[in-house]
Amino acid sequence: MFQDEARFGRISDPRKCWAPAPLCPMVKLALVREYIYAYAAVSPKDGVLD
C-alpha cells in the first residue's frame, strides 16, 4: 500500500469585525483559516483505493 495526504484550504481577509454595541474589537483584521484534509492509500498490486 502507498499512502498520500493533502491539505486544501483558504484564508479569508475580512475588513470589518462585528461586536455587540458597547464593545469595540481589539484587532483591526481577523483572518479565518478553513482547511480540509484528504488521505488516500492505494494498493499497486490490484489498484484498490482506500
MOPAC internal coordinates of N, CA, C and O (Angstrom, degrees):
PM7 1SCF
backbone

  N    0.0000 0     0.00 0     0.00 0    0    0    0
  C    1.4543 1     0.00 0     0.00 0    1    0    0
  C    1.5294 1   109.04 1     0.00 0    2    1    0
  O    1.2310 1   121.26 1   -41.85 1    3    2    1
  N    1.3143 1   115.19 1   138.15 1    3    2    1
  C    1.4550 1   122.18 1   173.02 1    5    3    2
  C    1.5229 1   107.53 1  -112.65 1    6    5    3
  O    1.2310 1   120.32 1   -41.34 1    7    6    5
  N    1.3121 1   116.99 1   138.66 1    7    6    5
  C    1.4634 1   122.38 1  -175.45 1    9    7    6
  C    1.5182 1   109.82 1  -120.24 1   10    9    7
  O    1.2310 1   120.61 1   -35.99 1   11   10    9
  N    1.3423 1   116.43 1   144.01 1   11   10    9
  C    1.4581 1   122.15 1   176.36 1   13   11   10
  C    1.5206 1   108.58 1  -143.06 1   14   13   11
  O    1.2310 1   120.84 1   -25.25 1   15   14   13
  N    1.3108 1   116.01 1   154.75 1   15   14   13
  C    1.4579 1   120.73 1   178.46 1   17   15   14
  C    1.5181 1   109.09 1  -141.31 1   18   17   15
  O    1.2310 1   121.10 1   -25.52 1   19   18   17
  N    1.3364 1   115.49 1   154.48 1   19   18   17
  C    1.4587 1   120.95 1  -179.26 1   21   19   18
  C    1.5204 1   109.18 1  -147.44 1   22   21   19
  O    1.2310 1   120.84 1   -26.11 1   23   22   21
  N    1.3181 1   115.99 1   153.89 1   23   22   21
  C    1.4614 1   121.52 1   176.05 1   25   23   22
  C    1.5191 1   107.56 1  -124.63 1   26   25   23
  O    1.2310 1   120.94 1   -53.30 1   27   26   25
  N    1.3241 1   115.82 1   126.70 1   27   26   25
  C    1.4556 1   122.44 1   177.17 1   29   27   26
  C    1.5205 1   107.15 1  -116.69 1   30   29   27
  O    1.2310 1   120.07 1   -42.68 1   31   30   29
  N    1.3165 1   117.47 1   137.32 1   31   30   29
  C    1.4526 1   117.56 1  -179.03 1   33   31   30
  C    1.5063 1   112.95 1  -166.92 1   34   33   31
  O    1.2310 1   122.66 1     2.66 1   35   34   33
  N    1.3307 1   112.51 1  -177.34 1   35   34   33
  C    1.4590 1   119.85 1   178.75 1   37   35   34
  C    1.5229 1   108.45 1  -145.26 1   38   37   35
  O    1.2310 1   121.01 1   -24.37 1   39   38   37
  N    1.3095 1   115.68 1   155.63 1   39   38   37
  C    1.4602 1   123.09 1   173.21 1   41   39   38
  C    1.5209 1   105.98 1  -124.47 1   42   41   39
  O    1.2310 1   121.05 1   -64.35 1   43   42   41
  N    1.3172 1   115.60 1   115.65 1   43   42   41
  C    1.4653 1   119.43 1  -179.51 1   45   43   42
  C    1.5270 1   109.68 1   -83.11 1   46   45   43
  O    1.2310 1   120.77 1   -17.85 1   47   46   45
  N    1.3003 1   116.13 1   162.15 1   47   46   45
  C    1.4617 1   121.97 1  -177.42 1   49   47   46
  C    1.5349 1   109.46 1  -133.54 1   50   49   47
  O    1.2310 1   119.90 1  -112.66 1   51   50   49
  N    1.3448 1   117.80 1    67.34 1   51   50   49
  C    1.4607 1   119.26 1  -179.05 1   53   51   50
  C    1.5264 1   111.40 1   -70.18 1   54   53   51
  O    1.2310 1   120.52 1   -30.86 1   55   54   53
  N    1.3132 1   116.62 1   149.14 1   55   54   53
  C    1.4566 1   121.50 1  -178.33 1   57   55   54
  C    1.5235 1   113.36 1   -97.84 1   58   57   55
  O    1.2310 1   119.95 1   154.96 1   59   58   57
  N    1.3355 1   117.70 1   -25.04 1   59   58   57
  C    1.4555 1   120.31 1  -178.40 1   61   59   58
  C    1.5184 1   109.99 1  -124.31 1   62   61   59
  O    1.2310 1   120.60 1   -29.29 1   63   62   61
  N    1.3345 1   116.46 1   150.71 1   63   62   61
  C    1.4521 1   122.43 1   175.86 1   65   63   62
  C    1.5159 1   109.07 1  -116.83 1   66   65   63
  O    1.2310 1   120.91 1   -34.12 1   67   66   65
  N    1.3313 1   115.86 1   145.88 1   67   66   65
  C    1.4470 1   120.38 1   176.87 1   69   67   66
  C    1.5171 1   108.92 1   -97.10 1   70   69   67
  O    1.2310 1   120.38 1   -38.99 1   71   70   69
  N    1.3258 1   116.89 1   141.01 1   71   70   69
  C    1.4651 1   122.68 1   175.68 1   73   71   70
  C    1.5223 1   107.95 1  -148.56 1   74   73   71
  O    1.2310 1   119.96 1   -26.96 1   75   74   73
  N    1.3384 1   117.68 1   153.04 1   75   74   73
  C    1.4594 1   120.08 1   175.78 1   77   75   74
  C    1.5321 1   110.93 1   -58.78 1   78   77   75
  O    1.2310 1   120.44 1   -20.99 1   79   78   77
  N    1.3223 1   116.76 1   159.01 1   79   78   77
  C    1.4694 1   122.66 1  -171.90 1   81   79   78
  C    1.5292 1   116.04 1   -51.86 1   82   81   79
  O    1.2310 1   118.10 1   133.34 1   83   82   81
  N    1.3272 1   121.22 1   -46.66 1   83   82   81
  C    1.4741 1   117.50 1  -177.20 1   85   83   82
  C    1.5286 1   114.33 1   -79.73 1   86   85   83
  O    1.2310 1   119.74 1   168.85 1   87   86   85
  N    1.3213 1   118.10 1   -11.15 1   87   86   85
  C    1.4623 1   120.72 1  -176.29 1   89   87   86
  C    1.5219 1   111.15 1   -99.51 1   90   89   87
  O    1.2310 1   121.55 1   -27.07 1   91   90   89
  N    1.3180 1   114.64 1   152.93 1   91   90   89
  C    1.4650 1   121.55 1   176.44 1   93   91   90
  C    1.5335 1   107.82 1  -122.22 1   94   93   91
  O    1.2310 1   118.90 1   -48.01 1   95   94   93
  N    1.3334 1   119.71 1   131.99 1   95   94   93
  C    1.4693 1   120.64 1   179.28 1   97   95   94
  C    1.5265 1   111.42 1   -60.69 1   98   97   95
  O    1.2310 1   120.90 1   -35.87 1   99   98   97
  N    1.3195 1   115.89 1   144.13 1   99   98   97
  C    1.4586 1   121.38 1  -179.04 1  101   99   98
  C    1.5336 1   112.18 1   -84.38 1  102  101   99
  O    1.2310 1   119.94 1   159.46 1  103  102  101
  N    1.3333 1   117.72 1   -20.54 1  103  102  101
  C    1.4605 1   121.05 1  -178.49 1  105  103  102
  C    1.5220 1   110.37 1  -111.94 1  106  105  103
  O    1.2310 1   120.70 1   -27.56 1  107  106  105
  N    1.3185 1   116.26 1   152.44 1  107  106  105
  C    1.4609 1   120.86 1   178.77 1  109  107  106
  C    1.5163 1   111.75 1   -87.93 1  110  109  107
  O    1.2310 1   120.24 1   155.76 1  111  110  109
  N    1.3399 1   117.14 1   -24.24 1  111  110  109
  C    1.4538 1   121.26 1  -175.74 1  113  111  110
  C    1.5224 1   108.87 1  -142.55 1  114  113  111
  O    1.2310 1   120.59 1   -48.08 1  115  114  113
  N    1.3123 1   116.47 1   131.92 1  115  114  113
  C    1.4611 1   121.25 1   178.20 1  117  115  114
  C    1.5226 1   108.82 1  -118.90 1  118  117  115
  O    1.2310 1   120.35 1   -54.88 1  119  118  117
  N    1.3185 1   116.93 1   125.12 1  119  118  117
  C    1.4615 1   121.38 1   178.54 1  121  119  118
  C    1.5228 1   109.17 1   -97.70 1  122  121  119
  O    1.2310 1   120.55 1   -45.15 1  123  122  121
  N    1.3121 1   116.55 1   134.85 1  123  122  121
  C    1.4562 1   122.59 1   176.94 1  125  123  122
  C    1.5227 1   107.35 1  -109.13 1  126  125  123
  O    1.2310 1   121.24 1   -57.60 1  127  126  125
  N    1.3098 1   115.23 1   122.40 1  127  126  125
  C    1.4582 1   119.75 1   179.74 1  129  127  126
  C    1.5204 1   108.42 1  -110.59 1  130  129  127
  O    1.2310 1   120.71 1   -55.63 1  131  130  129
  N    1.3302 1   116.25 1   124.37 1  131  130  129
  C    1.4549 1   121.95 1   178.00 1  133  131  130
  C    1.5206 1   108.45 1  -127.19 1  134  133  131
  O    1.2310 1   120.98 1   -53.07 1  135  134  133
  N    1.3208 1   115.74 1   126.93 1  135  134  133
  C    1.4576 1   120.61 1  -178.53 1  137  135  134
  C    1.5176 1   110.21 1  -131.26 1  138  137  135
  O    1.2310 1   120.99 1   -26.32 1  139  138  137
  N    1.3072 1   115.71 1   153.68 1  139  138  137
  C    1.4558 1   122.24 1   170.08 1  141  139  138
  C    1.5294 1   106.57 1  -132.20 1  142  141  139
  O    1.2310 1   120.82 1   -41.00 1  143  142  141
  N    1.3084 1   116.03 1   139.00 1  143  142  141
  C    1.4568 1   121.35 1  -178.11 1  145  143  142
  C    1.5194 1   109.28 1  -107.55 1  146  145  143
  O    1.2310 1   120.75 1   -39.12 1  147  146  145
  N    1.3056 1   116.16 1   140.88 1  147  146  145
  C    1.4661 1   121.98 1   177.59 1  149  147  146
  C    1.5247 1   108.76 1  -124.37 1  150  149  147
  O    1.2310 1   120.89 1   -49.56 1  151  150  149
  N    1.3240 1   115.91 1   130.44 1  151  150  149
  C    1.4581 1   122.24 1   178.93 1  153  151  150
  C    1.5219 1   108.40 1  -124.52 1  154  153  151
  O    1.2310 1   120.37 1   -37.38 1  155  154  153
  N    1.3171 1   116.89 1   142.62 1  155  154  153
  C    1.4559 1   120.95 1   178.10 1  157  155  154
  C    1.5206 1   109.20 1  -149.66 1  158  157  155
  O    1.2310 1   121.59 1   -30.61 1  159  158  157
  N    1.3143 1   114.56 1   149.39 1  159  158  157
  C    1.4652 1   121.47 1   174.39 1  161  159  158
  C    1.5231 1   107.17 1  -135.65 1  162  161  159
  O    1.2310 1   120.76 1   -40.60 1  163  162  161
  N    1.3210 1   116.16 1   139.40 1  163  162  161
  C    1.4690 1   120.82 1  -178.29 1  165  163  162
  C    1.5333 1   109.27 1  -133.30 1  166  165  163
  O    1.2310 1   121.96 1   -37.69 1  167  166  165
  N    1.3014 1   113.86 1   142.31 1  167  166  165
  C    1.4729 1   120.64 1   177.46 1  169  167  166
  C    1.5343 1   107.58 1   -94.73 1  170  169  167
  O    1.2310 1   119.39 1   -60.66 1  171  170  169
  N    1.3318 1   118.77 1   119.34 1  171  170  169
  C    1.4538 1   119.56 1   179.67 1  173  171  170
  C    1.5392 1   113.16 1   -70.66 1  174  173  171
  O    1.2310 1   120.62 1   159.92 1  175  174  173
  N    1.3107 1   116.42 1   -20.08 1  175  174  173
  C    1.4659 1   119.92 1  -178.39 1  177  175  174
  C    1.5257 1   111.95 1   -69.82 1  178  177  175
  O    1.2310 1   120.49 1   132.40 1  179  178  177
  N    1.3592 1   116.67 1   -47.60 1  179  178  177
  C    1.4597 1   118.80 1  -177.02 1  181  179  178
  C    1.5314 1   113.93 1  -124.23 1  182  181  179
  O    1.2310 1   119.53 1  -177.40 1  183  182  181
  N    1.3424 1   118.49 1     2.60 1  183  182  181
  C    1.4457 1   122.18 1   175.09 1  185  183  182
  C    1.5237 1   115.30 1    76.25 1  186  185  183
  O    1.2310 1   119.47 1  -164.34 1  187  186  185
  N    1.3210 1   118.62 1    15.66 1  187  186  185
  C    1.4523 1   121.83 1   179.97 1  189  187  186
  C    1.5370 1   108.76 1   -72.10 1  190  189  187
  O    1.2310 1   120.79 1   -51.88 1  191  190  189
  N    1.3236 1   116.09 1   128.12 1  191  190  189
  C    1.4655 1   122.73 1  -179.96 1  193  191  190
  C    1.5145 1   109.14 1  -106.58 1  194  193  191
  O    1.2310 1   120.86 1   -47.81 1  195  194  193
  N    1.3229 1   115.96 1   132.19 1  195  194  193
  C    1.4638 1   121.11 1  -179.97 1  197  195  194
  C    1.5096 1   109.50 1  -126.06 1  198  197  195
  O    1.2310 1   120.10 1   180.00 1  199  198  197

